[in-house]
Amino acid sequence: MRLSIVLPLSVFLEEEAAKVVALGAYGWFCLKPRHVDMATALVPGILSWWGGDGRERFVAVNGGLLVKDGDTVRVATRHAVSGELGHLREAVDAMTADLDDAERAARTAMARLEARFVRGVLDFGAR
């Protein structure tokens, strides 16, 4: 099977894989060449695959989308880091912290919009 990991501006990895293991929103899953085609969202975590030489390899991904179509597995993500498993855990922790900051900022912006909307409705009702 062919594994392809793409970033917004480049192709991060393209390699043969006997098996791919990833972390989705509902937990870990494994894909092999004859498994059913599927698409799923990925959460920040470590994606692993076994290459043609039988060695397991790892890459940290910042969430994204995985699509299996026939003998091709494509992963689209905003950020990916390859390396040794111990170092990748740190990369995933950093990605999760960045996500928490972005989520916090989004919640704050949404609360401000809701407050402005409520004030506008109250001002309209007062007229």
N, CA, C and O atoms as CSV, one atom per row, in Angstrom:
chain,resi,resn,atom,element,x,y,z
A,1,MET,N,N,0.856,-1.161,0.000
A,1,MET,CA,C,0.000,0.000,0.000
A,1,MET,C,C,0.908,1.232,0.000
A,1,MET,O,O,2.041,1.172,0.476
A,2,ARG,N,N,0.423,2.315,-0.519
A,2,ARG,CA,C,1.199,3.550,-0.618
A,2,ARG,C,C,0.713,4.536,0.440
A,2,ARG,O,O,-0.472,4.866,0.479
A,3,LEU,N,N,1.625,5.014,1.304
A,3,LEU,CA,C,1.306,6.012,2.330
A,3,LEU,C,C,1.820,7.360,1.876
A,3,LEU,O,O,2.983,7.501,1.498
A,4,SER,N,N,0.943,8.353,1.917
A,4,SER,CA,C,1.304,9.712,1.524
A,4,SER,C,C,0.837,10.673,2.608
A,4,SER,O,O,-0.339,10.681,2.972
A,5,ILE,N,N,1.762,11.486,3.124
A,5,ILE,CA,C,1.420,12.511,4.114
A,5,ILE,C,C,1.690,13.861,3.477
A,5,ILE,O,O,2.817,14.158,3.081
A,6,VAL,N,N,0.651,14.675,3.380
A,6,VAL,CA,C,0.786,15.978,2.738
A,6,VAL,C,C,0.517,17.099,3.730
A,6,VAL,O,O,-0.378,17.014,4.571
A,7,LEU,N,N,1.313,18.145,3.606
A,7,LEU,CA,C,1.170,19.364,4.394
A,7,LEU,C,C,0.533,20.413,3.498
A,7,LEU,O,O,0.407,20.185,2.295
A,8,PRO,N,N,0.130,21.546,4.037
A,8,PRO,CA,C,-0.511,22.558,3.188
A,8,PRO,C,C,0.323,22.992,1.972
A,8,PRO,O,O,-0.242,23.286,0.918
A,9,LEU,N,N,1.646,23.036,2.100
A,9,LEU,CA,C,2.460,23.546,1.001
A,9,LEU,C,C,3.425,22.524,0.404
A,9,LEU,O,O,4.176,22.857,-0.512
A,10,SER,N,N,3.419,21.285,0.904
A,10,SER,CA,C,4.378,20.312,0.381
A,10,SER,C,C,3.947,18.884,0.693
A,10,SER,O,O,3.030,18.650,1.481
A,11,VAL,N,N,4.625,17.945,0.062
A,11,VAL,CA,C,4.445,16.532,0.372
A,11,VAL,C,C,5.499,16.178,1.410
A,11,VAL,O,O,6.696,16.299,1.147
A,12,PHE,N,N,5.067,15.746,2.579
A,12,PHE,CA,C,5.979,15.431,3.679
A,12,PHE,C,C,6.603,14.052,3.504
A,12,PHE,O,O,7.790,13.864,3.772
A,13,LEU,N,N,5.796,13.081,3.053
A,13,LEU,CA,C,6.273,11.705,2.967
A,13,LEU,C,C,5.478,10.953,1.919
A,13,LEU,O,O,4.265,11.129,1.801
A,14,GLU,N,N,6.159,10.123,1.168
A,14,GLU,CA,C,5.502,9.202,0.250
A,14,GLU,C,C,6.312,7.924,0.269
A,14,GLU,O,O,7.480,7.913,-0.118
A,15,GLU,N,N,5.679,6.827,0.729
A,15,GLU,CA,C,6.439,5.602,0.969
A,15,GLU,C,C,5.512,4.392,0.936
A,15,GLU,O,O,4.310,4.516,1.168
A,16,GLU,N,N,6.074,3.227,0.647
A,16,GLU,CA,C,5.327,1.977,0.705
A,16,GLU,C,C,5.123,1.590,2.169
A,16,GLU,O,O,6.004,1.802,3.001
A,17,ALA,N,N,3.953,1.019,2.478
A,17,ALA,CA,C,3.643,0.606,3.847
A,17,ALA,C,C,2.855,-0.691,3.818
A,17,ALA,O,O,1.922,-0.846,3.031
A,18,ALA,N,N,3.236,-1.617,4.680
A,18,ALA,CA,C,2.507,-2.879,4.803
A,18,ALA,C,C,1.307,-2.719,5.724
A,18,ALA,O,O,0.303,-3.417,5.578
A,19,LYS,N,N,1.418,-1.783,6.685
A,19,LYS,CA,C,0.360,-1.555,7.672
A,19,LYS,C,C,0.513,-0.143,8.208
A,19,LYS,O,O,1.632,0.340,8.383
A,20,VAL,N,N,-0.617,0.529,8.473
A,20,VAL,CA,C,-0.618,1.883,9.030
A,20,VAL,C,C,-1.481,1.873,10.293
A,20,VAL,O,O,-2.596,1.353,10.286
A,21,VAL,N,N,-0.954,2.455,11.379
A,21,VAL,CA,C,-1.697,2.575,12.638
A,21,VAL,C,C,-1.786,4.059,12.978
A,21,VAL,O,O,-0.776,4.763,12.977
A,22,ALA,N,N,-3.013,4.535,13.273
A,22,ALA,CA,C,-3.221,5.962,13.536
A,22,ALA,C,C,-4.222,6.149,14.669
A,22,ALA,O,O,-4.921,5.214,15.059
A,23,LEU,N,N,-4.279,7.362,15.186
A,23,LEU,CA,C,-5.196,7.726,16.271
A,23,LEU,C,C,-6.291,8.629,15.729
A,23,LEU,O,O,-6.032,9.764,15.331
A,24,GLY,N,N,-7.524,8.114,15.714
A,24,GLY,CA,C,-8.674,8.891,15.273
A,24,GLY,C,C,-9.445,9.439,16.459
A,24,GLY,O,O,-9.040,9.268,17.609
A,25,ALA,N,N,-10.541,10.088,16.176
A,25,ALA,CA,C,-11.365,10.681,17.223
A,25,ALA,C,C,-11.950,9.623,18.166
A,25,ALA,O,O,-12.263,9.927,19.317
A,26,TYR,N,N,-12.099,8.381,17.683
A,26,TYR,CA,C,-12.685,7.315,18.496
A,26,TYR,C,C,-11.664,6.283,18.940
A,26,TYR,O,O,-12.043,5.208,19.405
A,27,GLY,N,N,-10.376,6.583,18.808
A,27,GLY,CA,C,-9.343,5.677,19.279
A,27,GLY,C,C,-8.413,5.226,18.168
A,27,GLY,O,O,-8.472,5.713,17.040
A,28,TRP,N,N,-7.550,4.277,18.523
A,28,TRP,CA,C,-6.549,3.766,17.595
A,28,TRP,C,C,-7.188,2.826,16.588
A,28,TRP,O,O,-8.160,2.139,16.901
A,29,PHE,N,N,-6.639,2.795,15.371
A,29,PHE,CA,C,-7.093,1.850,14.364
A,29,PHE,C,C,-5.916,1.470,13.469
A,29,PHE,O,O,-4.911,2.177,13.401
A,30,CYS,N,N,-6.066,0.337,12.786
A,30,CYS,CA,C,-5.022,-0.195,11.920
A,30,CYS,C,C,-5.594,-0.397,10.520
A,30,CYS,O,O,-6.730,-0.845,10.365
A,31,LEU,N,N,-4.812,-0.069,9.514
A,31,LEU,CA,C,-5.213,-0.269,8.121
A,31,LEU,C,C,-4.207,-1.171,7.416
A,31,LEU,O,O,-2.997,-0.986,7.538
A,32,LYS,N,N,-4.717,-2.131,6.690
A,32,LYS,CA,C,-3.898,-3.007,5.853
A,32,LYS,C,C,-4.427,-2.910,4.425
A,32,LYS,O,O,-5.527,-2.402,4.212
A,33,PRO,N,N,-3.660,-3.389,3.443
A,33,PRO,CA,C,-4.046,-3.203,2.041
A,33,PRO,C,C,-5.443,-3.684,1.674
A,33,PRO,O,O,-6.100,-3.044,0.853
A,34,ARG,N,N,-5.919,-4.771,2.238
A,34,ARG,CA,C,-7.220,-5.298,1.828
A,34,ARG,C,C,-8.374,-4.827,2.710
A,34,ARG,O,O,-9.501,-5.295,2.549
A,35,HIS,N,N,-8.112,-3.911,3.634
A,35,HIS,CA,C,-9.190,-3.366,4.466
A,35,HIS,C,C,-10.105,-2.479,3.637
A,35,HIS,O,O,-9.739,-2.019,2.556
A,36,VAL,N,N,-11.289,-2.249,4.159
A,36,VAL,CA,C,-12.293,-1.446,3.473
A,36,VAL,C,C,-11.819,0.007,3.351
A,36,VAL,O,O,-11.110,0.511,4.222
A,37,ASP,N,N,-12.216,0.671,2.267
A,37,ASP,CA,C,-11.897,2.087,2.085
A,37,ASP,C,C,-12.633,2.899,3.141
A,37,ASP,O,O,-13.738,2.548,3.557
A,38,MET,N,N,-11.998,3.999,3.572
A,38,MET,CA,C,-12.593,4.804,4.642
A,38,MET,C,C,-11.981,6.197,4.659
A,38,MET,O,O,-10.958,6.456,4.026
A,39,ALA,N,N,-12.626,7.076,5.392
A,39,ALA,CA,C,-12.093,8.411,5.664
A,39,ALA,C,C,-12.409,8.721,7.118
A,39,ALA,O,O,-13.494,8.407,7.607
A,40,THR,N,N,-11.453,9.341,7.809
A,40,THR,CA,C,-11.669,9.671,9.214
A,40,THR,C,C,-10.819,10.871,9.607
A,40,THR,O,O,-9.797,11.162,8.984
A,41,ALA,N,N,-11.261,11.558,10.648
A,41,ALA,CA,C,-10.481,12.669,11.208
A,41,ALA,C,C,-9.453,12.100,12.167
A,41,ALA,O,O,-9.730,11.148,12.897
A,42,LEU,N,N,-8.267,12.687,12.162
A,42,LEU,CA,C,-7.203,12.301,13.086
A,42,LEU,C,C,-7.071,13.363,14.162
A,42,LEU,O,O,-7.315,14.544,13.915
A,43,VAL,N,N,-6.684,12.940,15.354
A,43,VAL,CA,C,-6.384,13.872,16.432
A,43,VAL,C,C,-4.859,13.971,16.540
A,43,VAL,O,O,-4.154,13.099,16.032
A,44,PRO,N,N,-4.344,15.008,17.189
A,44,PRO,CA,C,-2.885,15.075,17.336
A,44,PRO,C,C,-2.352,13.814,18.017
A,44,PRO,O,O,-2.816,13.424,19.088
A,45,GLY,N,N,-1.384,13.196,17.382
A,45,GLY,CA,C,-0.833,11.959,17.919
A,45,GLY,C,C,0.249,11.412,17.014
A,45,GLY,O,O,0.753,12.099,16.126
A,46,ILE,N,N,0.592,10.168,17.257
A,46,ILE,CA,C,1.667,9.524,16.512
A,46,ILE,C,C,1.080,8.518,15.537
A,46,ILE,O,O,0.287,7.658,15.922
A,47,LEU,N,N,1.467,8.627,14.293
A,47,LEU,CA,C,1.069,7.706,13.249
A,47,LEU,C,C,2.260,6.779,12.998
A,47,LEU,O,O,3.393,7.246,12.883
A,48,SER,N,N,2.015,5.484,12.914
A,48,SER,CA,C,3.112,4.552,12.658
A,48,SER,C,C,2.782,3.697,11.443
A,48,SER,O,O,1.615,3.494,11.109
A,49,TRP,N,N,3.828,3.196,10.787
A,49,TRP,CA,C,3.657,2.309,9.647
A,49,TRP,C,C,4.861,1.394,9.550
A,49,TRP,O,O,5.950,1.703,10.033
A,50,TRP,N,N,4.634,0.277,8.920
A,50,TRP,CA,C,5.694,-0.689,8.689
A,50,TRP,C,C,6.065,-0.597,7.222
A,50,TRP,O,O,5.240,-0.856,6.345
A,51,GLY,N,N,7.307,-0.229,6.960
A,51,GLY,CA,C,7.779,-0.057,5.597
A,51,GLY,C,C,8.050,-1.383,4.909
A,51,GLY,O,O,7.851,-2.453,5.484
A,52,GLY,N,N,8.505,-1.293,3.674
A,52,GLY,CA,C,8.808,-2.479,2.892
A,52,GLY,C,C,9.891,-3.344,3.501
A,52,GLY,O,O,9.939,-4.545,3.235
A,53,ASP,N,N,10.769,-2.756,4.319
A,53,ASP,CA,C,11.847,-3.513,4.967
A,53,ASP,C,C,11.405,-4.152,6.287
A,53,ASP,O,O,12.206,-4.808,6.953
A,54,GLY,N,N,10.131,-3.963,6.672
A,54,GLY,CA,C,9.608,-4.562,7.897
A,54,GLY,C,C,9.840,-3.754,9.156
A,54,GLY,O,O,9.402,-4.160,10.232
A,55,ARG,N,N,10.523,-2.611,9.050
A,55,ARG,CA,C,10.769,-1.763,10.224
A,55,ARG,C,C,9.591,-0.829,10.476
A,55,ARG,O,O,8.961,-0.325,9.547
A,56,GLU,N,N,9.313,-0.614,11.767
A,56,GLU,CA,C,8.254,0.324,12.137
A,56,GLU,C,C,8.829,1.738,12.151
A,56,GLU,O,O,9.920,1.978,12.667
A,57,ARG,N,N,8.069,2.664,11.573
A,57,ARG,CA,C,8.477,4.068,11.538
A,57,ARG,C,C,7.365,4.909,12.159
A,57,ARG,O,O,6.209,4.492,12.231
A,58,PHE,N,N,7.749,6.105,12.606
A,58,PHE,CA,C,6.809,6.961,13.326
A,58,PHE,C,C,6.857,8.391,12.804
A,58,PHE,O,O,7.897,8.876,12.357
A,59,VAL,N,N,5.705,9.050,12.871
A,59,VAL,CA,C,5.627,10.474,12.579
A,59,VAL,C,C,4.530,11.067,13.473
A,59,VAL,O,O,3.465,10.473,13.637
A,60,ALA,N,N,4.804,12.239,14.045
A,60,ALA,CA,C,3.799,12.953,14.836
A,60,ALA,C,C,3.008,13.843,13.891
A,60,ALA,O,O,3.590,14.549,13.068
A,61,VAL,N,N,1.687,13.813,14.006
A,61,VAL,CA,C,0.840,14.656,13.171
A,61,VAL,C,C,-0.041,15.524,14.047
A,61,VAL,O,O,-0.439,15.123,15.141
A,62,ASN,N,N,-0.338,16.704,13.561
A,62,ASN,CA,C,-1.164,17.658,14.290
A,62,ASN,C,C,-2.612,17.514,13.834
A,62,ASN,O,O,-3.196,18.443,13.277
A,63,GLY,N,N,-3.181,16.338,14.079
A,63,GLY,CA,C,-4.540,16.086,13.625
A,63,GLY,C,C,-4.572,15.994,12.115
A,63,GLY,O,O,-3.534,15.819,11.477
A,64,GLY,N,N,-5.735,16.108,11.550
A,64,GLY,CA,C,-5.856,16.096,10.101
A,64,GLY,C,C,-6.914,15.130,9.629
A,64,GLY,O,O,-7.843,14.785,10.361
A,65,LEU,N,N,-6.758,14.697,8.388
A,65,LEU,CA,C,-7.728,13.820,7.747
A,65,LEU,C,C,-6.990,12.667,7.094
A,65,LEU,O,O,-5.994,12.875,6.403
A,66,LEU,N,N,-7.478,11.441,7.311
A,66,LEU,CA,C,-6.905,10.249,6.691
A,66,LEU,C,C,-7.940,9.650,5.760
A,66,LEU,O,O,-9.101,9.484,6.134
A,67,VAL,N,N,-7.516,9.324,4.538
A,67,VAL,CA,C,-8.393,8.697,3.551
A,67,VAL,C,C,-7.693,7.463,3.011
A,67,VAL,O,O,-6.574,7.547,2.505
A,68,LYS,N,N,-8.361,6.307,3.120
A,68,LYS,CA,C,-7.857,5.083,2.501
A,68,LYS,C,C,-8.711,4.822,1.273
A,68,LYS,O,O,-9.932,4.702,1.364
A,69,ASP,N,N,-8.052,4.736,0.121
A,69,ASP,CA,C,-8.747,4.506,-1.140
A,69,ASP,C,C,-7.967,3.447,-1.906
A,69,ASP,O,O,-6.927,3.737,-2.498
A,70,GLY,N,N,-8.468,2.228,-1.892
A,70,GLY,CA,C,-7.765,1.132,-2.548
A,70,GLY,C,C,-6.452,0.845,-1.844
A,70,GLY,O,O,-6.425,0.586,-0.641
A,71,ASP,N,N,-5.363,0.892,-2.601
A,71,ASP,CA,C,-4.039,0.632,-2.037
A,71,ASP,C,C,-3.314,1.903,-1.624
A,71,ASP,O,O,-2.095,1.885,-1.453
A,72,THR,N,N,-4.033,3.003,-1.459
A,72,THR,CA,C,-3.424,4.280,-1.102
A,72,THR,C,C,-4.015,4.806,0.198
A,72,THR,O,O,-5.233,4.832,0.376
A,73,VAL,N,N,-3.138,5.225,1.099
A,73,VAL,CA,C,-3.561,5.899,2.329
A,73,VAL,C,C,-2.986,7.304,2.265
A,73,VAL,O,O,-1.769,7.482,2.206
A,74,ARG,N,N,-3.861,8.300,2.277
A,74,ARG,CA,C,-3.430,9.699,2.236
A,74,ARG,C,C,-3.783,10.365,3.561
A,74,ARG,O,O,-4.887,10.206,4.083
A,75,VAL,N,N,-2.824,11.108,4.087
A,75,VAL,CA,C,-3.034,11.865,5.318
A,75,VAL,C,C,-2.758,13.330,4.999
A,75,VAL,O,O,-1.689,13.675,4.497
A,76,ALA,N,N,-3.726,14.180,5.294
A,76,ALA,CA,C,-3.553,15.626,5.154
A,76,ALA,C,C,-3.511,16.215,6.555
A,76,ALA,O,O,-4.431,16.010,7.347
A,77,THR,N,N,-2.450,16.942,6.861
A,77,THR,CA,C,-2.271,17.513,8.192
A,77,THR,C,C,-1.594,18.870,8.073
A,77,THR,O,O,-0.943,19.158,7.069
A,78,ARG,N,N,-1.744,19.701,9.092
A,78,ARG,CA,C,-1.110,21.025,9.074
A,78,ARG,C,C,0.361,20.963,9.434
A,78,ARG,O,O,1.153,21.788,8.978
A,79,HIS,N,N,0.736,19.969,10.265
A,79,HIS,CA,C,2.119,19.899,10.728
A,79,HIS,C,C,2.484,18.442,10.995
A,79,HIS,O,O,1.677,17.691,11.543
A,80,ALA,N,N,3.686,18.043,10.613
A,80,ALA,CA,C,4.165,16.679,10.855
A,80,ALA,C,C,5.639,16.723,11.215
A,80,ALA,O,O,6.389,17.557,10.707
A,81,VAL,N,N,6.052,15.811,12.104
A,81,VAL,CA,C,7.445,15.714,12.541
A,81,VAL,C,C,7.813,14.242,12.550
A,81,VAL,O,O,7.105,13.429,13.143
A,82,SER,N,N,8.914,13.891,11.899
A,82,SER,CA,C,9.364,12.502,11.945
A,82,SER,C,C,10.545,12.396,12.901
A,82,SER,O,O,11.226,13.387,13.167
A,83,GLY,N,N,10.785,11.196,13.414
A,83,GLY,CA,C,11.905,10.998,14.327
A,83,GLY,C,C,11.706,9.805,15.217
A,83,GLY,O,O,10.863,8.946,14.958
A,84,GLU,N,N,12.489,9.758,16.269
A,84,GLU,CA,C,12.405,8.669,17.236
A,84,GLU,C,C,11.172,8.848,18.115
A,84,GLU,O,O,10.720,9.967,18.358
A,85,LEU,N,N,10.650,7.749,18.574
A,85,LEU,CA,C,9.389,7.749,19.316
A,85,LEU,C,C,9.420,8.654,20.546
A,85,LEU,O,O,8.446,9.364,20.795
A,86,GLY,N,N,10.502,8.652,21.322
A,86,GLY,CA,C,10.592,9.486,22.522
A,86,GLY,C,C,10.506,10.969,22.227
A,86,GLY,O,O,9.855,11.709,22.964
A,87,HIS,N,N,11.147,11.412,21.168
A,87,HIS,CA,C,11.122,12.820,20.789
A,87,HIS,C,C,9.769,13.217,20.203
A,87,HIS,O,O,9.339,14.362,20.341
A,88,LEU,N,N,9.109,12.275,19.554
A,88,LEU,CA,C,7.814,12.585,18.953
A,88,LEU,C,C,6.751,12.834,20.007
A,88,LEU,O,O,5.832,13.620,19.780
A,89,ARG,N,N,6.858,12.180,21.151
A,89,ARG,CA,C,5.896,12.413,22.233
A,89,ARG,C,C,5.941,13.883,22.653
A,89,ARG,O,O,4.900,14.484,22.920
A,90,GLU,N,N,7.142,14.462,22.712
A,90,GLU,CA,C,7.286,15.880,23.045
A,90,GLU,C,C,6.648,16.753,21.967
A,90,GLU,O,O,6.012,17.760,22.273
A,91,ALA,N,N,6.822,16.361,20.705
A,91,ALA,CA,C,6.231,17.125,19.596
A,91,ALA,C,C,4.709,17.100,19.678
A,91,ALA,O,O,4.059,18.118,19.439
A,92,VAL,N,N,4.136,15.947,20.015
A,92,VAL,CA,C,2.677,15.842,20.144
A,92,VAL,C,C,2.194,16.704,21.308
A,92,VAL,O,O,1.167,17.374,21.197
A,93,ASP,N,N,2.926,16.692,22.421
A,93,ASP,CA,C,2.550,17.531,23.562
A,93,ASP,C,C,2.549,19.006,23.179
A,93,ASP,O,O,1.659,19.752,23.590
A,94,ALA,N,N,3.536,19.433,22.396
A,94,ALA,CA,C,3.596,20.828,21.938
A,94,ALA,C,C,2.427,21.141,21.008
A,94,ALA,O,O,1.841,22.221,21.092
A,95,MET,N,N,2.083,20.206,20.124
A,95,MET,CA,C,0.952,20.408,19.207
A,95,MET,C,C,-0.351,20.526,19.991
A,95,MET,O,O,-1.199,21.358,19.671
A,96,THR,N,N,-0.507,19.696,21.014
A,96,THR,CA,C,-1.715,19.730,21.836
A,96,THR,C,C,-1.806,21.045,22.607
A,96,THR,O,O,-2.893,21.606,22.742
A,97,ALA,N,N,-0.685,21.540,23.111
A,97,ALA,CA,C,-0.678,22.823,23.828
A,97,ALA,C,C,-1.067,23.954,22.891
A,97,ALA,O,O,-1.832,24.842,23.268
A,98,ASP,N,N,-0.538,23.923,21.660
A,98,ASP,CA,C,-0.913,24.944,20.673
A,98,ASP,C,C,-2.399,24.873,20.365
A,98,ASP,O,O,-3.056,25.904,20.221
A,99,LEU,N,N,-2.929,23.662,20.264
A,99,LEU,CA,C,-4.349,23.479,19.993
A,99,LEU,C,C,-5.188,24.024,21.136
A,99,LEU,O,O,-6.218,24.658,20.905
A,100,ASP,N,N,-4.750,23.780,22.384
A,100,ASP,CA,C,-5.478,24.303,23.542
A,100,ASP,C,C,-5.510,25.826,23.525
A,100,ASP,O,O,-6.547,26.420,23.820
A,101,ASP,N,N,-4.394,26.469,23.185
A,101,ASP,CA,C,-4.347,27.926,23.104
A,101,ASP,C,C,-5.284,28.439,22.020
A,101,ASP,O,O,-5.998,29.420,22.228
A,102,ALA,N,N,-5.283,27.783,20.868
A,102,ALA,CA,C,-6.157,28.201,19.765
A,102,ALA,C,C,-7.624,28.007,20.140
A,102,ALA,O,O,-8.468,28.847,19.828
A,103,GLU,N,N,-7.918,26.907,20.803
A,103,GLU,CA,C,-9.291,26.644,21.225
A,103,GLU,C,C,-9.750,27.678,22.248
A,103,GLU,O,O,-10.886,28.148,22.189
A,104,ARG,N,N,-8.880,28.029,23.176
A,104,ARG,CA,C,-9.202,29.035,24.185
A,104,ARG,C,C,-9.479,30.387,23.517
A,104,ARG,O,O,-10.433,31.072,23.883
A,105,ALA,N,N,-8.660,30.768,22.552
A,105,ALA,CA,C,-8.856,32.030,21.836
A,105,ALA,C,C,-10.173,32.012,21.056
A,105,ALA,O,O,-10.887,33.014,21.010
A,106,ALA,N,N,-10.489,30.870,20.447
A,106,ALA,CA,C,-11.745,30.759,19.697
A,106,ALA,C,C,-12.950,30.873,20.626
A,106,ALA,O,O,-13.941,31.517,20.283
A,107,ARG,N,N,-12.868,30.255,21.795
A,107,ARG,CA,C,-13.972,30.357,22.763
A,107,ARG,C,C,-14.160,31.791,23.240
A,107,ARG,O,O,-15.290,32.255,23.389
A,108,THR,N,N,-13.056,32.494,23.480
A,108,THR,CA,C,-13.134,33.890,23.915
A,108,THR,C,C,-13.783,34.750,22.831
A,108,THR,O,O,-14.640,35.583,23.124
A,109,ALA,N,N,-13.374,34.545,21.585
A,109,ALA,CA,C,-13.953,35.314,20.480
A,109,ALA,C,C,-15.443,35.017,20.346
A,109,ALA,O,O,-16.239,35.925,20.105
A,110,MET,N,N,-15.821,33.752,20.501
A,110,MET,CA,C,-17.232,33.380,20.390
A,110,MET,C,C,-18.051,34.002,21.517
A,110,MET,O,O,-19.175,34.449,21.287
A,111,ALA,N,N,-17.508,34.034,22.718
A,111,ALA,CA,C,-18.218,34.644,23.851
A,111,ALA,C,C,-18.431,36.129,23.611
A,111,ALA,O,O,-19.490,36.665,23.940
A,112,ARG,N,N,-17.432,36.803,23.040
A,112,ARG,CA,C,-17.581,38.230,22.726
A,112,ARG,C,C,-18.676,38.453,21.689
A,112,ARG,O,O,-19.486,39.370,21.825
A,113,LEU,N,N,-18.702,37.613,20.650
A,113,LEU,CA,C,-19.740,37.737,19.618
A,113,LEU,C,C,-21.130,37.518,20.206
A,113,LEU,O,O,-22.068,38.249,19.886
A,114,GLU,N,N,-21.258,36.511,21.068
A,114,GLU,CA,C,-22.556,36.243,21.697
A,114,GLU,C,C,-22.990,37.415,22.569
A,114,GLU,O,O,-24.161,37.792,22.565
A,115,ALA,N,N,-22.048,37.993,23.319
A,115,ALA,CA,C,-22.377,39.134,24.181
A,115,ALA,C,C,-22.823,40.325,23.342
A,115,ALA,O,O,-23.790,40.998,23.698
A,116,ARG,N,N,-22.135,40.598,22.230
A,116,ARG,CA,C,-22.540,41.701,21.345
A,116,ARG,C,C,-23.925,41.459,20.763
A,116,ARG,O,O,-24.726,42.387,20.654
A,117,PHE,N,N,-24.209,40.218,20.392
A,117,PHE,CA,C,-25.519,39.884,19.835
A,117,PHE,C,C,-26.616,40.132,20.868
A,117,PHE,O,O,-27.640,40.738,20.552
A,118,VAL,N,N,-26.405,39.665,22.105
A,118,VAL,CA,C,-27.406,39.844,23.161
A,118,VAL,C,C,-27.616,41.327,23.437
A,118,VAL,O,O,-28.752,41.773,23.592
A,119,ARG,N,N,-26.507,42.113,23.500
A,119,ARG,CA,C,-26.653,43.560,23.723
A,119,ARG,C,C,-27.456,44.189,22.591
A,119,ARG,O,O,-28.305,45.046,22.834
A,120,GLY,N,N,-27.191,43.766,21.355
A,120,GLY,CA,C,-27.938,44.311,20.212
A,120,GLY,C,C,-29.423,43.993,20.288
A,120,GLY,O,O,-30.259,44.842,19.979
A,121,VAL,N,N,-29.750,42.787,20.693
A,121,VAL,CA,C,-31.163,42.409,20.832
A,121,VAL,C,C,-31.799,43.217,21.940
A,121,VAL,O,O,-32.923,43.692,21.779
A,122,LEU,N,N,-31.113,43.389,23.068
A,122,LEU,CA,C,-31.677,44.167,24.180
A,122,LEU,C,C,-31.859,45.630,23.790
A,122,LEU,O,O,-32.867,46.244,24.139
A,123,ASP,N,N,-30.881,46.196,23.062
A,123,ASP,CA,C,-31.009,47.592,22.608
A,123,ASP,C,C,-32.160,47.734,21.637
A,123,ASP,O,O,-32.874,48.736,21.680
A,124,PHE,N,N,-32.362,46.762,20.762
A,124,PHE,CA,C,-33.447,46.804,19.796
A,124,PHE,C,C,-34.801,46.717,20.510
A,124,PHE,O,O,-35.758,47.384,20.115
A,125,GLY,N,N,-34.875,45.897,21.557
A,125,GLY,CA,C,-36.122,45.729,22.316
A,125,GLY,C,C,-36.452,46.950,23.151
A,125,GLY,O,O,-37.619,47.173,23.471
A,126,ALA,N,N,-35.451,47.750,23.513
A,126,ALA,CA,C,-35.662,48.931,24.345
A,126,ALA,C,C,-36.221,50.095,23.539
A,126,ALA,O,O,-36.718,51.060,24.120
A,127,ARG,N,N,-36.151,50.025,22.245
A,127,ARG,CA,C,-36.624,51.145,21.412
A,127,ARG,C,C,-38.087,51.153,21.238
A,127,ARG,O,O,-38.625,52.032,20.565
